[in-house]
Amino acid sequence: MSYLLQIFLAVIRDITLIDVFDILIVSWGIYRTINLIEGTRALSLLKGLGILLITLMITKDIDFHTLNWILANTLPTGFLALVVIFQPELRRALEDIGRGSFIAENLSPADDIVETVEEIAKTIEICAKKRIGALIVIEQEIGLKDFSDKGVPLKSPISSELLNTIFMPFTPLHDGAVIIKGMRVESASCFLPISNNPDLAREVGTRHRAAVGITEITDALALIVSEETGSISIARGGKLIRDLNGEKIREVMHGAFQKFGKSRSLLSL
C-alpha cells in the first residue's frame, strides 16, 4: 500500500498547473463533442467503432491472428468513411465553435410528464374527432436530429394549442411530422422515410407508412391520426397498431416519457 502511495505522490509531484488545464480542456472538449452527436445516429456508429477497436486490442493479446489482421486492415478505411458519414456533425461543430455555443450549454427546467402526456393526448383526440391528419414522433434513445434539422425548428413547450395549430389544414406546417424531444416540441414539418413493408395493409396511406418507416430505423414512438377515418394508431419497432383509444395512447406515452422524468429531462441539447 505504501508503495502505491509513493508512486501516486511521485506522479502528483510531476504534474504542473499547465498539465491540469490541459487535461481539463481536453475533457471538456470530449464532453461537448459527445453532447453534440448525442441526438444523431452518429453516436451509434461511434459506439460500434469503439467496440471494433476494443476487439482489435483483445484479439492481438490472445493471438487471434486472422481476425486481428482483418480488423487491422479494415479500420483505417473505416476512419476515412467516418469523415464522410459525420460530415453534417463536423460542420455543425465548427459552426457552434464559431458562434461560441460549443462552450455554452443550455439548461431548462423539467416539465411534469403527466401534463405533457395529457397535452399530446388532447391533441390526438381533437384531431381524431375532427378528422385532421396528424403525425407526432417522440424521440427515445436513438436521436432524431438528422430528421428534425430538416424541418422547421420550434424548440417550444408542449401544448395542445400549439400542436393543434400546427396540424390545422392549409397552415404552413401541417405537412410532415412533429418531432418531440424530451419535454419540448423540437421541430415541425419534418419528412420521414417511407416504409416499404409489404405486410402493411393496402389502405394505409403515406402518413402511416412514414410513421412505420421512422420506427424501422430508430426506437421512436409515432402517433398517427388518419385524415380519412379519424382513427388513432401508433407505430413502434416497425409495427403498426391501429384503432386505439385515448386511454391506450396515454398509457403508451407514459412509458415513452418515463426516461425523461429525471436527469435527462433537464437537458435541452
HELIX and SHEET records of a PDB file:
HELIX    1   1 SER A    2  ASP A   14  1                                  13    
HELIX    2   2 LEU A   17  ILE A   37  1                                  21    
HELIX    3   3 ALA A   42  ASP A   61  1                                  20    
HELIX    4   4 HIS A   65  ILE A   85  1                                  21    
HELIX    5   5 GLN A   87  ARG A   99  1                                  13    
HELIX    6   6 ILE A  113  LYS A  130  1                                  18    
HELIX    7   7 LYS A  145  SER A  148  1                                   4    
HELIX    8   8 SER A  160  PHE A  167  1                                   8    
HELIX    9   9 THR A  206  ILE A  217  1                                  12    
HELIX   10  10 GLY A  246  PHE A  257  1                                  12    
HELIX   11  11 GLN A  258  PHE A  260  5                                   3    
HELIX   12  12 SER A  263  LEU A  266  5                                   4    
SHEET    1   A 7 VAL A 152  PRO A 157  0                                        
SHEET    2   A 7 ARG A 184  CYS A 190 -1                                        
SHEET    3   A 7 ALA A 177  LYS A 181 -1                                        
SHEET    4   A 7 ALA A 134  ILE A 138  1                                        
SHEET    5   A 7 LEU A 221  VAL A 225 -1                                        
SHEET    6   A 7 ILE A 232  ARG A 236 -1                                        
SHEET    7   A 7 LYS A 239  LEU A 244 -1                                        
END                                                                             
